[in-house]
């Protein structure tokens, strides 16, 4: 980033400050009253379907999705296209399979859904642990990425001090958004983000196509040349390899993405703030439409990055290609110091910045809500906490979660921690998805089954991930110099998703045998609440 | 991927439903309830599968004022449940199935997917983009069939439940 003059940096800085000021003001103004729990967790369910849908899409398209997907498309071509399709499909699957019963069953958090037929502290604690296990890695990877991205954008020296400062600033902002804004405040932030994101992507994609005279064929041909891989750019295999095991790994990764991403707690949490079932359906339609549009745009943008920037420059800046959007906007700007180039670069930088801020704020809020609602109000106080106390606790847990995330992100900032994204998605697919599908659709599901699914699925994903190729043993791993891997894949879903489902089924069978009374009780509770689950009847 | 509501694994400890109430439509009129009558939940706390499709089991409760109502409620709920199940299975399996086929073909039929259709556009790319475009239509048609098949049944269940609650309140 040597060719960005100080003028455009000043504009970028002014833009960042303006974005932060405006969103902070709106967030605080929309924030909840001091002692109103429903308002904090769901915003009174007062958002229209369009707004709620945009907020869901905003939460769904995290900074990791925007930057990594563009990077993978730019570097690996076809594999990135498949990833874009699976990203869009994950939300579609959430809509078709779970959105409506989830809205009826849930109140504030995932713990509410899971504990409705199986009261007890163990369930609440497990729900909270899995929520944290799924959101914290995501949070850490994005915060530590924020450090290097912001130093890149502002062209600061790549020292550890500058990156740490960026991480702390973004982290503090995220805590403020989550603690003061609550669900409604962060919803506004997500809406602003998705509008900016879509607008900028449309412009960038149009400029890319315009550069190639609106001919997709020319674009693809240039991308094949720019990537330096030729026809392989349009075939599966550049990302993970083409051997039998690598292809299996690729299939596993895509299935994990499809099942896992949309189940993550910060996304399902948005569903509870829909007014009723038709509203949640319309919200999801808007969200799916927005996300699909974005995925189509990201394909054009990523291919454009391969064509106009070239894989050599992208790889030199970041091995995962996360800076490819920014480099593309510079390449599109053409002549330095021209007004158009500066405006385009600032807009894309602002888009990256607000995307980073809003995704970390949404995840902090989800983790903090689970801590306050599941762990404090239901597990520690057994559901007898004052709403006012719970609100205060929720605000402070935002601070706590944020502080922990900032600390971890600072500690790992020199490592290549992109694997944490995969870990979060794997936990989503192998613990959260089985627990939710069983809990919503299987009346024979019992407490032991639920605990086995949550703990078993999550720990299976975690253990396999630690001993996978992505952590050690390969040049691109987190610890390239150590080798303690025995699981020959980059993602764990192919093993850990069946394991999660099997654990839930075996646990429930065990309960039928050993604790017949308990298992009958949870079956009766399921039947009694079925009218509410399916029809929202009280 | 297994679906929990497939009930692939027979569980001998539990009474199984003898008939699946597929395709049943809510054609029942609402039954009035006299004031002051206490709600009876008998026949409701038992195993759920015996509530519908086996009329004989309900005869012992016929003299109780709410048994009939409970039976109707159960039948409505069963109709709603099966409507939801059909909708869910068809839509989920279509979406997931087409994607899995696409990914497997991408991996193991590289020549087929690499075949050029027009210019530089390969079959694999075209299918990928087609899936994204079809998503809009799929979401639209899901919404339409949900409005047709599920929503009327859900309304009936909701109204009946509201009626029961009102009856209790009286």
HADDOCK unambig.tbl for C-alpha pairs under 7 A between the chains (distance, minus, plus):
assign (segid A and resid 81 and name CA) (segid B and resid 128 and name CA) 6.97 0.50 0.50
assign (segid A and resid 82 and name CA) (segid B and resid 128 and name CA) 6.71 0.50 0.50
assign (segid A and resid 85 and name CA) (segid B and resid 128 and name CA) 6.49 0.50 0.50
assign (segid A and resid 85 and name CA) (segid B and resid 132 and name CA) 6.33 0.50 0.50
assign (segid A and resid 93 and name CA) (segid B and resid 92 and name CA) 6.22 0.50 0.50
assign (segid A and resid 96 and name CA) (segid B and resid 88 and name CA) 6.09 0.50 0.50
assign (segid A and resid 96 and name CA) (segid B and resid 91 and name CA) 6.27 0.50 0.50
assign (segid A and resid 96 and name CA) (segid B and resid 92 and name CA) 5.97 0.50 0.50
assign (segid A and resid 97 and name CA) (segid B and resid 88 and name CA) 5.64 0.50 0.50
assign (segid A and resid 97 and name CA) (segid B and resid 92 and name CA) 6.21 0.50 0.50
assign (segid A and resid 217 and name CA) (segid B and resid 119 and name CA) 6.10 0.50 0.50
assign (segid A and resid 217 and name CA) (segid B and resid 120 and name CA) 5.04 0.50 0.50
assign (segid A and resid 217 and name CA) (segid B and resid 121 and name CA) 6.58 0.50 0.50
assign (segid A and resid 220 and name CA) (segid B and resid 120 and name CA) 6.66 0.50 0.50
assign (segid A and resid 221 and name CA) (segid B and resid 120 and name CA) 6.78 0.50 0.50
assign (segid A and resid 235 and name CA) (segid B and resid 110 and name CA) 6.72 0.50 0.50
assign (segid A and resid 235 and name CA) (segid B and resid 114 and name CA) 6.49 0.50 0.50
assign (segid A and resid 236 and name CA) (segid B and resid 106 and name CA) 6.18 0.50 0.50
assign (segid A and resid 236 and name CA) (segid B and resid 107 and name CA) 6.14 0.50 0.50
assign (segid A and resid 247 and name CA) (segid B and resid 107 and name CA) 6.10 0.50 0.50
assign (segid A and resid 251 and name CA) (segid B and resid 103 and name CA) 6.54 0.50 0.50
assign (segid A and resid 285 and name CA) (segid B and resid 139 and name CA) 6.25 0.50 0.50
assign (segid A and resid 289 and name CA) (segid B and resid 136 and name CA) 6.30 0.50 0.50
assign (segid A and resid 292 and name CA) (segid B and resid 132 and name CA) 6.18 0.50 0.50
assign (segid A and resid 437 and name CA) (segid B and resid 4 and name CA) 6.85 0.50 0.50
assign (segid A and resid 438 and name CA) (segid B and resid 4 and name CA) 5.58 0.50 0.50
assign (segid A and resid 441 and name CA) (segid B and resid 4 and name CA) 6.10 0.50 0.50
assign (segid A and resid 441 and name CA) (segid B and resid 5 and name CA) 5.51 0.50 0.50
assign (segid A and resid 442 and name CA) (segid B and resid 4 and name CA) 5.29 0.50 0.50
assign (segid A and resid 442 and name CA) (segid B and resid 5 and name CA) 5.33 0.50 0.50
assign (segid A and resid 524 and name CA) (segid B and resid 45 and name CA) 6.61 0.50 0.50
assign (segid A and resid 527 and name CA) (segid B and resid 48 and name CA) 6.80 0.50 0.50
assign (segid A and resid 531 and name CA) (segid B and resid 77 and name CA) 6.64 0.50 0.50
assign (segid A and resid 535 and name CA) (segid B and resid 154 and name CA) 4.69 0.50 0.50
assign (segid A and resid 535 and name CA) (segid B and resid 157 and name CA) 6.59 0.50 0.50
assign (segid A and resid 535 and name CA) (segid B and resid 158 and name CA) 6.17 0.50 0.50
assign (segid A and resid 536 and name CA) (segid B and resid 158 and name CA) 6.96 0.50 0.50
assign (segid A and resid 537 and name CA) (segid B and resid 157 and name CA) 6.94 0.50 0.50
assign (segid A and resid 537 and name CA) (segid B and resid 158 and name CA) 4.58 0.50 0.50
assign (segid A and resid 537 and name CA) (segid B and resid 161 and name CA) 6.17 0.50 0.50
assign (segid A and resid 538 and name CA) (segid B and resid 161 and name CA) 6.84 0.50 0.50
